[in-house]
Amino acid sequence: MDWKDQRKQAVFRQMRVAILAVALPFVMAVGPIAGYFVGGWIGGALGHVEWGHTVGLVLGAAGSVHQTILIIRRILRETKE
């Protein structure tokens, strides 16, 4: 592999890392928001809107934390290569 191909791969790797880093705040925000509304909708169907909001918010936050950990691992793997 010549130096031009290596340079292209390095640039694409940096772009992937930047895109993943930009996605992190959105992942952290969307999970709890979606969980809140979906939990409220399910809680409303079951007659417990407040509990639905609370459970949905907690599950959405947990999902966001999980996805954030996966994205950070991917970023670390990309920068290590």
C-alpha positions in Angstrom: 0.0 0.0 0.0 1.5 3.3 -1.0 1.5 6.5 1.1 -1.5 8.0 -0.7 -3.7 5.1 0.2 -2.5 5.2 3.8 -3.2 9.0 3.9 -6.7 8.5 2.6 -7.4 5.8 5.2 -6.1 8.1 7.9 -8.4 10.9 6.7 -11.4 8.7 6.6 -10.7 7.3 10.1 -10.5 10.9 11.4 -13.8 11.7 9.7 -15.5 8.6 11.3 -14.2 9.6 14.7 -15.4 13.2 14.3 -18.9 12.0 13.2 -19.1 9.6 16.1 -18.0 12.4 18.5 -20.7 14.7 17.1 -23.3 12.0 17.6 -22.7 11.6 21.3 -24.7 14.6 22.6 -27.7 13.6 20.4 -27.6 10.1 21.7 -27.5 11.3 25.3 -30.5 13.7 24.7 -32.8 11.6 22.5 -32.9 8.4 24.7 -34.4 10.0 27.8 -36.7 12.3 25.8 -38.0 9.4 23.7 -38.3 7.2 26.9 -40.3 9.9 28.6 -42.9 10.2 25.9 -43.1 6.5 25.0 -43.3 5.7 28.7 -46.1 8.3 29.2 -48.0 6.8 26.2 -47.7 3.3 27.6 -48.5 4.5 31.1 -51.5 6.3 29.8 -52.8 3.1 28.2 -52.3 1.3 31.5 -53.7 4.1 33.6 -50.4 5.2 35.3 -49.0 8.1 33.3 -46.7 9.3 36.0 -45.1 5.9 36.5 -44.9 5.5 32.8 -43.0 8.8 32.4 -40.6 7.8 35.2 -39.9 4.3 34.0 -39.5 5.5 30.4 -37.2 8.2 31.4 -35.0 5.8 33.4 -34.9 3.2 30.7 -34.2 5.9 28.0 -31.3 7.2 30.1 -29.9 3.7 30.6 -30.1 3.1 26.9 -28.4 6.3 26.1 -25.6 5.5 28.6 -25.2 2.1 27.0 -25.0 3.5 23.5 -22.6 6.2 24.6 -20.3 3.5 26.0 -20.4 1.7 22.7 -19.6 4.8 20.7 -16.7 5.7 23.0 -15.3 2.2 22.6 -15.6 2.6 18.8 -13.9 6.0 18.9 -11.0 4.5 21.0 -10.7 1.6 18.7 -10.6 3.9 15.6 -7.9 6.1 17.2 -5.8 3.2 18.3 -5.3 1.8 14.8 
